[in-house]
Amino acid sequence: MQKALHYRDEHELMNLRELVAEKAVVVFAHKGCCMCHVVKLLLNGHGVNPAILDVDELNEGDVTEIVGGAPQFPAVFLGGVLFGGVEQVMGAHISGELVPRLRQARALWL
């Protein structure tokens, strides 16, 4: 599993928007959150290598600006667009819609 980025140290808010726009899959997650871990494992199990950004209480406001409201974690972006949290990701996985959405976001090729 890939190491999470601590974006406060590496990116400013503008760079976060650029990162979300250029990466196929981006996951904003709280460190130690079990639902965030589940989403990361599911995406990795499909062969997706998402950009994972750890969020803590101090920089949660920056994520609020990107998400457009009070964020739920994990916050998953596919192809630069907010897909949702664990409920949306798991629901799409169970219904069989997740893989086509990942292909559409160019996170999967096969």
C-alpha positions, 0 to 999 in steps of 0.5 A, spaced: 500 500 500 502 506 498 504 511 503 499 517 505 501 524 503 501 529 508 499 535 504 500 541 509 507 540 508 508 538 501 502 542 497 498 548 498 490 549 497 491 551 490 496 545 489 491 540 492 485 542 487 491 541 481 492 534 485 485 532 485 484 534 477 490 531 475 490 524 479 485 519 477 483 517 484 484 521 490 482 519 497 482 524 503 482 520 509 483 521 517 489 517 519 487 511 523 480 511 521 477 504 519 472 506 514 478 510 510 482 503 511 477 499 508 476 504 502 484 504 501 484 496 501 478 496 496 481 500 491 488 497 492 484 490 491 482 492 484 489 494 482 488 502 483 493 506 486 490 512 489 493 518 491 492 518 499 492 524 503 492 524 510 487 529 514 487 531 521 483 536 525 488 542 523 487 542 516 480 539 515 478 546 513 482 546 507 478 539 505 472 543 506 473 548 501 475 543 496 469 538 497 464 544 498 461 543 505 463 539 511 467 533 508 465 525 510 471 521 511 474 518 506 472 523 501 474 519 494 475 523 488 474 519 481 477 523 475 477 530 479 470 529 481 467 528 488 465 520 488 463 520 495 465 516 501 465 509 504 457 508 502 458 510 495 464 506 494 461 500 497 455 501 494 458 502 487 462 496 488 456 491 490 452 493 484 458 492 479 458 500 478 465 501 481 469 498 476 466 502 470 467 508 474 474 507 475 475 505 468 472 512 466 476 515 471 482 512 467 484 509 474 483 502 470 485 499 463 483 492 463 
